[in-house]
């Protein structure tokens, strides 16, 4: 049995799942989905995920999309420890909260400000900047209130993976979030104490930084949701 992960090399959700696989020391086959070539928009890929989003996990024919669900599945099936995804209901609820917060509020605000203007016909506006600062301020408050080393506990949990890969998008465009001191401290702690996991995110960050300077031409792609920017 070989686990396959369909992943995009600079996508924060994909990178978060790769961090998890590394953390639990699980062997897998990495299948690169070329976003620029529109691999995810094909009918063949739609058989893996009708949403045509990335990543997708294939565990011996069991297909699972949505990175949060993949993270939860991987640790529940393949990890014996109680640290990455605690079994205590309250502790687990905090982890689940952080996962939901990232998906619905934190990364969505970061993606709208950082990623969408790079890859599609969106602009960085005062409103998107305001929403980004609100998201950072809320995350800063959660970290301050919890008073723990990591986002949901004093030890690393699966919640830290997507929060880290979301935050690295800001670093990729040299966005200064240092005034959010708890976010900055958590982020630097993650990088310092988990170099193998950070290396995965860093590789994606470098790609985003390069795309920030030289946006990709996606004019050949027919995307049903996002307007395609024409690169001059």
VEXVO-675518 format. One record per residue (C-alpha): residue in one letter; x, y, z. Coordinates in nm, 2 decimals, always signed. Each point is the difference from the previous one (the first is absolute). Layout:
! residues N
<r type="A" X="X" Y="Y" Z="Z"/>
...
! end
This chain:
! residues 232
<r type="X" X="+0.00" Y="+0.00" Z="+0.00"/>
<r type="X" X="+0.14" Y="+0.34" Z="-0.10"/>
<r type="X" X="-0.15" Y="+0.33" Z="+0.11"/>
<r type="X" X="-0.01" Y="+0.26" Z="-0.27"/>
<r type="X" X="-0.02" Y="+0.37" Z="+0.05"/>
<r type="X" X="-0.11" Y="+0.22" Z="-0.29"/>
<r type="X" X="+0.17" Y="+0.33" Z="+0.09"/>
<r type="X" X="+0.09" Y="+0.34" Z="-0.14"/>
<r type="X" X="+0.35" Y="+0.11" Z="+0.09"/>
<r type="X" X="-0.08" Y="+0.34" Z="+0.13"/>
<r type="X" X="-0.35" Y="-0.05" Z="+0.13"/>
<r type="X" X="-0.03" Y="+0.05" Z="+0.38"/>
<r type="X" X="-0.27" Y="-0.27" Z="+0.05"/>
<r type="X" X="+0.22" Y="-0.25" Z="-0.19"/>
<r type="X" X="+0.31" Y="+0.10" Z="+0.20"/>
<r type="X" X="-0.19" Y="-0.04" Z="+0.33"/>
<r type="X" X="-0.09" Y="-0.36" Z="-0.09"/>
<r type="X" X="+0.36" Y="-0.07" Z="-0.10"/>
<r type="X" X="+0.12" Y="+0.14" Z="+0.34"/>
<r type="X" X="-0.24" Y="-0.24" Z="+0.17"/>
<r type="X" X="+0.12" Y="-0.30" Z="-0.20"/>
<r type="X" X="+0.36" Y="+0.10" Z="+0.09"/>
<r type="X" X="-0.10" Y="+0.04" Z="+0.37"/>
<r type="X" X="-0.15" Y="-0.34" Z="+0.03"/>
<r type="X" X="+0.28" Y="-0.16" Z="-0.22"/>
<r type="X" X="-0.24" Y="-0.15" Z="-0.25"/>
<r type="X" X="+0.13" Y="-0.11" Z="-0.34"/>
<r type="X" X="-0.20" Y="+0.12" Z="-0.30"/>
<r type="X" X="+0.03" Y="+0.08" Z="-0.37"/>
<r type="X" X="-0.01" Y="+0.37" Z="-0.08"/>
<r type="X" X="-0.18" Y="+0.07" Z="-0.33"/>
<r type="X" X="+0.05" Y="+0.36" Z="-0.12"/>
<r type="X" X="-0.31" Y="+0.18" Z="-0.13"/>
<r type="X" X="+0.12" Y="+0.27" Z="-0.24"/>
<r type="X" X="-0.23" Y="+0.29" Z="+0.09"/>
<r type="X" X="+0.15" Y="+0.22" Z="-0.28"/>
<r type="X" X="-0.08" Y="-0.27" Z="-0.26"/>
<r type="X" X="-0.35" Y="-0.04" Z="+0.13"/>
<r type="X" X="+0.04" Y="-0.36" Z="+0.10"/>
<r type="X" X="-0.26" Y="+0.05" Z="+0.28"/>
<r type="X" X="-0.26" Y="+0.12" Z="-0.25"/>
<r type="X" X="-0.01" Y="-0.32" Z="-0.21"/>
<r type="X" X="-0.29" Y="-0.25" Z="+0.01"/>
<r type="X" X="+0.26" Y="-0.27" Z="+0.10"/>
<r type="X" X="+0.08" Y="+0.20" Z="+0.32"/>
<r type="X" X="-0.37" Y="+0.06" Z="+0.06"/>
<r type="X" X="-0.04" Y="-0.37" Z="+0.06"/>
<r type="X" X="+0.24" Y="+0.04" Z="+0.29"/>
<r type="X" X="-0.17" Y="+0.32" Z="+0.13"/>
<r type="X" X="-0.31" Y="+0.14" Z="-0.16"/>
<r type="X" X="+0.09" Y="+0.34" Z="+0.15"/>
<r type="X" X="+0.32" Y="-0.01" Z="-0.21"/>
<r type="X" X="+0.20" Y="+0.13" Z="+0.30"/>
<r type="X" X="+0.33" Y="-0.11" Z="+0.14"/>
<r type="X" X="+0.11" Y="-0.21" Z="+0.19"/>
<r type="X" X="-0.16" Y="-0.35" Z="-0.03"/>
<r type="X" X="+0.11" Y="-0.30" Z="+0.20"/>
<r type="X" X="-0.03" Y="-0.35" Z="-0.15"/>
<r type="X" X="+0.03" Y="-0.26" Z="+0.27"/>
<r type="X" X="-0.03" Y="-0.33" Z="-0.19"/>
<r type="X" X="-0.30" Y="+0.12" Z="-0.19"/>
<r type="X" X="-0.15" Y="+0.21" Z="+0.28"/>
<r type="X" X="-0.01" Y="+0.35" Z="-0.14"/>
<r type="X" X="-0.01" Y="+0.29" Z="+0.24"/>
<r type="X" X="+0.02" Y="+0.38" Z="-0.08"/>
<r type="X" X="-0.01" Y="+0.30" Z="+0.23"/>
<r type="X" X="+0.33" Y="+0.04" Z="+0.18"/>
<r type="X" X="-0.15" Y="+0.02" Z="+0.35"/>
<r type="X" X="-0.18" Y="-0.33" Z="-0.05"/>
<r type="X" X="+0.32" Y="-0.16" Z="-0.14"/>
<r type="X" X="+0.20" Y="+0.12" Z="+0.31"/>
<r type="X" X="-0.26" Y="-0.15" Z="+0.24"/>
<r type="X" X="-0.02" Y="-0.32" Z="-0.19"/>
<r type="X" X="+0.38" Y="-0.05" Z="-0.02"/>
<r type="X" X="+0.06" Y="+0.04" Z="+0.37"/>
<r type="X" X="-0.30" Y="-0.20" Z="+0.10"/>
<r type="X" X="+0.09" Y="-0.30" Z="-0.22"/>
<r type="X" X="+0.38" Y="+0.00" Z="+0.00"/>
<r type="X" X="+0.12" Y="+0.18" Z="+0.31"/>
<r type="X" X="+0.00" Y="-0.16" Z="+0.35"/>
<r type="X" X="+0.09" Y="+0.31" Z="+0.20"/>
<r type="X" X="-0.24" Y="+0.23" Z="+0.18"/>
<r type="X" X="+0.19" Y="+0.32" Z="-0.06"/>
<r type="X" X="-0.07" Y="+0.10" Z="-0.37"/>
<r type="X" X="-0.37" Y="-0.06" Z="+0.04"/>
<r type="X" X="-0.09" Y="-0.04" Z="+0.36"/>
<r type="X" X="-0.29" Y="-0.23" Z="+0.10"/>
<r type="X" X="-0.12" Y="+0.21" Z="+0.30"/>
<r type="X" X="-0.32" Y="+0.17" Z="-0.13"/>
<r type="X" X="+0.09" Y="+0.36" Z="+0.11"/>
<r type="X" X="+0.36" Y="-0.03" Z="-0.13"/>
<r type="X" X="-0.12" Y="-0.14" Z="-0.33"/>
<r type="X" X="-0.26" Y="+0.27" Z="-0.02"/>
<r type="X" X="+0.27" Y="+0.27" Z="+0.01"/>
<r type="X" X="+0.19" Y="-0.18" Z="-0.28"/>
<r type="X" X="-0.32" Y="-0.03" Z="-0.20"/>
<r type="X" X="-0.08" Y="+0.37" Z="+0.06"/>
<r type="X" X="+0.34" Y="+0.11" Z="-0.13"/>
<r type="X" X="-0.04" Y="-0.22" Z="-0.31"/>
<r type="X" X="-0.34" Y="+0.16" Z="-0.07"/>
<r type="X" X="+0.12" Y="+0.35" Z="+0.09"/>
<r type="X" X="+0.28" Y="-0.04" Z="-0.25"/>
<r type="X" X="-0.21" Y="-0.14" Z="-0.28"/>
<r type="X" X="-0.30" Y="+0.24" Z="+0.04"/>
<r type="X" X="+0.17" Y="+0.32" Z="+0.12"/>
<r type="X" X="+0.38" Y="+0.01" Z="+0.02"/>
<r type="X" X="+0.13" Y="-0.16" Z="-0.32"/>
<r type="X" X="-0.30" Y="+0.13" Z="-0.20"/>
<r type="X" X="+0.10" Y="+0.36" Z="+0.09"/>
<r type="X" X="+0.37" Y="-0.07" Z="-0.07"/>
<r type="X" X="-0.09" Y="-0.17" Z="-0.33"/>
<r type="X" X="-0.22" Y="+0.28" Z="-0.11"/>
<r type="X" X="+0.28" Y="+0.25" Z="+0.06"/>
<r type="X" X="+0.31" Y="-0.20" Z="-0.10"/>
<r type="X" X="-0.09" Y="-0.29" Z="-0.23"/>
<r type="X" X="-0.30" Y="+0.12" Z="-0.21"/>
<r type="X" X="+0.18" Y="+0.31" Z="-0.13"/>
<r type="X" X="+0.30" Y="-0.21" Z="-0.10"/>
<r type="X" X="-0.19" Y="-0.27" Z="-0.19"/>
<r type="X" X="-0.33" Y="+0.17" Z="-0.11"/>
<r type="X" X="-0.15" Y="+0.33" Z="-0.09"/>
<r type="X" X="-0.04" Y="+0.14" Z="+0.35"/>
<r type="X" X="+0.15" Y="+0.31" Z="+0.16"/>
<r type="X" X="+0.14" Y="+0.07" Z="+0.34"/>
<r type="X" X="-0.25" Y="+0.25" Z="+0.14"/>
<r type="X" X="-0.04" Y="+0.19" Z="+0.32"/>
<r type="X" X="-0.29" Y="-0.23" Z="+0.09"/>
<r type="X" X="+0.20" Y="-0.32" Z="-0.05"/>
<r type="X" X="+0.29" Y="+0.15" Z="+0.20"/>
<r type="X" X="-0.25" Y="+0.09" Z="+0.28"/>
<r type="X" X="-0.13" Y="-0.36" Z="+0.00"/>
<r type="X" X="+0.35" Y="-0.13" Z="+0.02"/>
<r type="X" X="+0.09" Y="+0.21" Z="+0.30"/>
<r type="X" X="-0.33" Y="-0.10" Z="+0.17"/>
<r type="X" X="+0.10" Y="-0.37" Z="-0.05"/>
<r type="X" X="+0.35" Y="+0.06" Z="+0.13"/>
<r type="X" X="-0.14" Y="+0.19" Z="+0.30"/>
<r type="X" X="-0.25" Y="-0.28" Z="+0.08"/>
<r type="X" X="+0.27" Y="-0.27" Z="-0.02"/>
<r type="X" X="+0.22" Y="+0.21" Z="+0.22"/>
<r type="X" X="-0.28" Y="+0.02" Z="+0.25"/>
<r type="X" X="-0.05" Y="-0.38" Z="+0.00"/>
<r type="X" X="+0.37" Y="-0.06" Z="+0.06"/>
<r type="X" X="+0.02" Y="+0.26" Z="+0.28"/>
<r type="X" X="-0.32" Y="-0.14" Z="+0.17"/>
<r type="X" X="+0.12" Y="-0.36" Z="-0.02"/>
<r type="X" X="+0.34" Y="+0.08" Z="+0.12"/>
<r type="X" X="+0.16" Y="-0.31" Z="-0.15"/>
<r type="X" X="+0.31" Y="-0.05" Z="-0.21"/>
<r type="X" X="-0.19" Y="-0.11" Z="-0.31"/>
<r type="X" X="-0.34" Y="+0.09" Z="-0.15"/>
<r type="X" X="-0.21" Y="-0.25" Z="+0.19"/>
<r type="X" X="+0.23" Y="-0.15" Z="+0.27"/>
<r type="X" X="+0.35" Y="+0.01" Z="+0.15"/>
<r type="X" X="+0.09" Y="-0.26" Z="-0.26"/>
<r type="X" X="-0.03" Y="-0.01" Z="-0.37"/>
<r type="X" X="-0.34" Y="-0.11" Z="-0.14"/>
<r type="X" X="-0.14" Y="-0.05" Z="-0.34"/>
<r type="X" X="-0.15" Y="+0.35" Z="+0.03"/>
<r type="X" X="+0.35" Y="+0.16" Z="-0.02"/>
<r type="X" X="+0.06" Y="-0.15" Z="-0.35"/>
<r type="X" X="-0.26" Y="+0.20" Z="-0.20"/>
<r type="X" X="+0.04" Y="+0.31" Z="+0.22"/>
<r type="X" X="+0.38" Y="-0.01" Z="-0.07"/>
<r type="X" X="-0.05" Y="-0.05" Z="-0.38"/>
<r type="X" X="-0.25" Y="+0.28" Z="-0.01"/>
<r type="X" X="+0.23" Y="+0.24" Z="+0.19"/>
<r type="X" X="+0.30" Y="-0.08" Z="-0.22"/>
<r type="X" X="-0.20" Y="+0.16" Z="-0.29"/>
<r type="X" X="+0.05" Y="+0.33" Z="+0.18"/>
<r type="X" X="+0.37" Y="-0.05" Z="+0.04"/>
<r type="X" X="+0.01" Y="-0.09" Z="-0.38"/>
<r type="X" X="-0.11" Y="+0.36" Z="-0.09"/>
<r type="X" X="+0.20" Y="+0.16" Z="+0.29"/>
<r type="X" X="-0.31" Y="+0.10" Z="+0.18"/>
<r type="X" X="+0.09" Y="+0.14" Z="+0.34"/>
<r type="X" X="-0.22" Y="-0.16" Z="+0.27"/>
<r type="X" X="+0.25" Y="+0.06" Z="+0.28"/>
<r type="X" X="-0.24" Y="+0.22" Z="+0.20"/>
<r type="X" X="-0.21" Y="-0.32" Z="+0.06"/>
<r type="X" X="+0.26" Y="-0.11" Z="+0.25"/>
<r type="X" X="-0.17" Y="-0.33" Z="+0.10"/>
<r type="X" X="-0.04" Y="-0.10" Z="-0.36"/>
<r type="X" X="+0.36" Y="+0.08" Z="-0.07"/>
<r type="X" X="+0.13" Y="-0.19" Z="+0.30"/>
<r type="X" X="-0.21" Y="-0.30" Z="-0.08"/>
<r type="X" X="+0.12" Y="+0.00" Z="-0.36"/>
<r type="X" X="+0.36" Y="+0.03" Z="+0.09"/>
<r type="X" X="-0.03" Y="-0.27" Z="+0.26"/>
<r type="X" X="-0.15" Y="-0.23" Z="-0.26"/>
<r type="X" X="+0.29" Y="+0.07" Z="-0.24"/>
<r type="X" X="+0.27" Y="-0.04" Z="+0.26"/>
<r type="X" X="-0.13" Y="-0.31" Z="+0.17"/>
<r type="X" X="-0.12" Y="-0.19" Z="-0.31"/>
<r type="X" X="+0.26" Y="+0.06" Z="-0.27"/>
<r type="X" X="-0.10" Y="-0.31" Z="-0.21"/>
<r type="X" X="-0.36" Y="+0.11" Z="-0.01"/>
<r type="X" X="+0.09" Y="+0.36" Z="-0.06"/>
<r type="X" X="+0.22" Y="-0.10" Z="-0.30"/>
<r type="X" X="-0.31" Y="-0.13" Z="-0.17"/>
<r type="X" X="-0.18" Y="+0.33" Z="+0.04"/>
<r type="X" X="+0.31" Y="+0.20" Z="-0.09"/>
<r type="X" X="+0.03" Y="-0.17" Z="-0.34"/>
<r type="X" X="-0.36" Y="+0.11" Z="-0.07"/>
<r type="X" X="+0.07" Y="+0.35" Z="+0.13"/>
<r type="X" X="+0.29" Y="+0.05" Z="-0.24"/>
<r type="X" X="-0.23" Y="-0.09" Z="-0.29"/>
<r type="X" X="-0.26" Y="+0.25" Z="+0.11"/>
<r type="X" X="+0.27" Y="+0.27" Z="+0.04"/>
<r type="X" X="+0.11" Y="-0.07" Z="-0.35"/>
<r type="X" X="-0.35" Y="+0.01" Z="-0.14"/>
<r type="X" X="-0.05" Y="+0.33" Z="+0.19"/>
<r type="X" X="+0.28" Y="+0.15" Z="-0.22"/>
<r type="X" X="-0.10" Y="-0.18" Z="-0.32"/>
<r type="X" X="-0.37" Y="-0.10" Z="+0.00"/>
<r type="X" X="-0.08" Y="-0.31" Z="-0.20"/>
<r type="X" X="-0.20" Y="+0.02" Z="-0.32"/>
<r type="X" X="-0.32" Y="-0.19" Z="+0.05"/>
<r type="X" X="-0.18" Y="+0.14" Z="-0.30"/>
<r type="X" X="-0.03" Y="-0.34" Z="-0.15"/>
<r type="X" X="-0.20" Y="-0.13" Z="+0.30"/>
<r type="X" X="-0.38" Y="+0.01" Z="+0.00"/>
<r type="X" X="-0.08" Y="+0.04" Z="+0.37"/>
<r type="X" X="-0.37" Y="-0.01" Z="+0.08"/>
<r type="X" X="+0.03" Y="+0.22" Z="+0.32"/>
<r type="X" X="+0.31" Y="+0.22" Z="-0.01"/>
<r type="X" X="+0.05" Y="+0.27" Z="-0.27"/>
<r type="X" X="+0.32" Y="-0.06" Z="-0.19"/>
<r type="X" X="+0.25" Y="+0.29" Z="+0.00"/>
<r type="X" X="+0.16" Y="+0.08" Z="-0.33"/>
<r type="X" X="+0.38" Y="+0.03" Z="+0.04"/>
<r type="X" X="+0.15" Y="+0.26" Z="-0.22"/>
! end
